[in-house]
Amino acid sequence: MGRLSQTHIRTGIAILIYSLIITVLFSVVMILFRDTATNTAYNSSGTLYQLSDEEMVAAIIDKNAVSIQESRLVSTVDYQSEHIMQIFSRLIPYALIFLILLFATSLAFWTFLRHAYDRQANRLAENLDFTGESDSSQIENPTLARAHGKLKARFREQLDDSKRLYSYLSHEQKNALSILRTNMELNEQFEFTAQLGDISDSIDDVLTLSESEDSSIKGIVDVSLICAEVCDKYSKIAGNIVFEFDEETEIWAKQRWIYRAVSNLLDNAVKYGENKPIIVTVKNQHNSVVVSVQDNGIGIPYETQEKIFSHNYRVNELNQDGYGIGLSLVSHVCDLCCGFALVESTPGEGSTFYISFPAA
């Protein structure tokens, strides 16, 4: 705010100086005009006699009725000089009014241009999309276009650096965890291996969330095989999981993406399913591969169903453990694969989560 106020003060001073300069130039021109008129008067010669109104009427009736008095004779030079000075004395208030109007109109014009510029800058700020296909050439103002291009390039550099850092740290951490898991299994310390698995899954979640569609290399993955692997893992925790699948359920994706998305859905179903049966299905419908995870647990309130795929939302804040990024990761995976996610839920009766992907 302080910098903005200083800018407005400097702008006001600049406009005032501009108005003064214009007024001074106007005054100089008028003075030059006065000097020219005065010099013209000095070059002329003659005498004027000033008549009163009564004498003017008498002169019209009878020219001989007017008697000329020497004291009332005025030279042409004096008369014109006095007349010019009267004109300029009357111009002084007009010059002041001109100065005030010039300053006011200049300030109003600057304010209008400033608001127009701010509106364009605000529209640009609201529509900034460095992750999309925004083009700086579409911006009319060249200064803003250059600034947009520089910001976009800088953002891309920072984003690429962050992705490389996430990838490096994630792989290094997973390698360290693999070595630690192997050592613990060799030493028969099996009570901690499950916790290592949870940590490894969390690292995969963070790595998945850091990826984007345009910078990731996809391949053909079979969703049914991945879901079968996830169901087999969770069957050791909850023995009430039913798995059904169709053939031809291949999509373009990364295996880790689908594995983590289905794992998060099944993990929520186990936590909130109240130990009731859970049904996982994979179907090929209308050239789309649809995965559904159905539980018969506590369900989700209607007013919160639209929020559950947002970042850091949890169904039950008091009892939920972990990072709270499970469903936002599911939504992100769907975005990476050009799919979508939705939920159907009735409080007290259970929930069914759907994730759909274009078939390969």
Disulfide bonds with the S-S distance in Angstrom:
none
